[in-house]
Amino acid sequence: MSIPTTQAIREFLEQQIDCWNSGDKEGMLKAYRKVAANSLKVEYVGSPVIDGWPALEEMWSNYNTITKIDPVEILINGTEGACYLRNQVTTPDGAIISPSLETYHFGDGTLHARYYHNAH
């Protein structure tokens, strides 16, 4: 295992978005397993850090069919990545845009993802 290169981080971030939007759950999980074989942690900012694998399953089950991701900007610096996203969410009242920021800190087979969403 090794810390991903800048290019590998960019490829991961782009691949996870592409897989999400195309409904390719296995592809998305494979991308995460490649960079987080040792540990995946997820943090919804304002809540405790949780095990990332069940969090990804829950995220997929609750939001994949109603949310498409439009990446506005992907930034990579060293072992960290950040995404500014426009999430297009289908609701009973119609589609809404829900922006989010996501940050990713990569280690040697580890990933800590932080998700910033508007508090409701």
N, C-alpha and C positions, 0 to 999 in steps of 0.2 A: 504494500500500500504506500502511497505517497500523496503529498499535498498537490492538488490539481494546479496546473498552469493557468495563466490568465485565459488562454484560448480554450482550455477544457472547461473553465468556469462559464465562459460565454456560451459555449456549446450546450452545457447543461441547462443554463437558464432559458435559452431559446428552445431547446428540446422539450423541457417540461411544459412550456406554454403551448407549443405546437401539439403535443400529446393531449393536453387538457382540452384544447379547442377541437381536436378531431375525435375526441371520445376514446382515445387509446390509453386506457388505464394501465395495462400491462407495460406499455412503452414508458409511461411516466414513472411507474414504480421501478422499472429497470434502470432508468436514468438516476433515480435517487439511490438505488442500491450501489450503483457504480461509484458514487462520490461519498456515500455514507455507510459503507459496509460495517464499520465499527460502532457508529452511534449517530442517531438522528434525533435532534431535539427541535421542538416547535414552541414558539412563544407568540401568543396573541398579546401584543403589548398591553400591559395593564393587568394581565393574568399570569399565573405561575407558568414556568417552563414545563412542558409535558413531553412524554414519549412521542416521537414523530410518526411512527408507523401507524398506530391507531388514529392519530390526528389526520394523516393523509387519507385513510379509509373513510373517516367521518366526513372530511371535506369533500371527497369525491361523491359519497352517497347523498349528501345534503345539497350540494351546489353545482355539480357538473352539468346536470341536465338543464339548469336554468341560468348558467353564467358562462359567458364567453369573455376571454381576456384580450384586450387590445394593448399591447406594450407601447408605451409612449417613449420610454428611455430605459436602457440597460447600461449600467455603469459598472466597471470592474476596476478594482484597485488592490494590487497585491493578492491576498487570499480572501478578499471580500467582494461581494457583488451586491448591487442594489437595483431594484426595478421600480419604476413609476408606471403604474398600470391603470387603465380605464376598464373597469369590469362592467360589462353590459349584462344586467340582471333582468330576467323576465319575471314580472310579478303579475298577480291577477288584475292590477290596474294598468298594466302596460310595462314597457321597458324603461329602466332607469340606468343611469350611469353612476357607478359607485367607485370613486377613485381609491387606490390603495398604494402604499409603499411597502416593499418587501426587502429585507436585508438578509444576506446570507454570509455566514462566516465558516470557511472551510478549514479543516485541519487534516491530519493524516488519517483518512478514512472516516472523518467526522464532519457533520454539518449541523449548524445551529441556525435555523430560519426564524426570522422575526417578522410578523405581519402587523402592519399599522392600518387600521380601518377606522372610519368615523364611528364614534360612540353614539349609540341610539338610546 
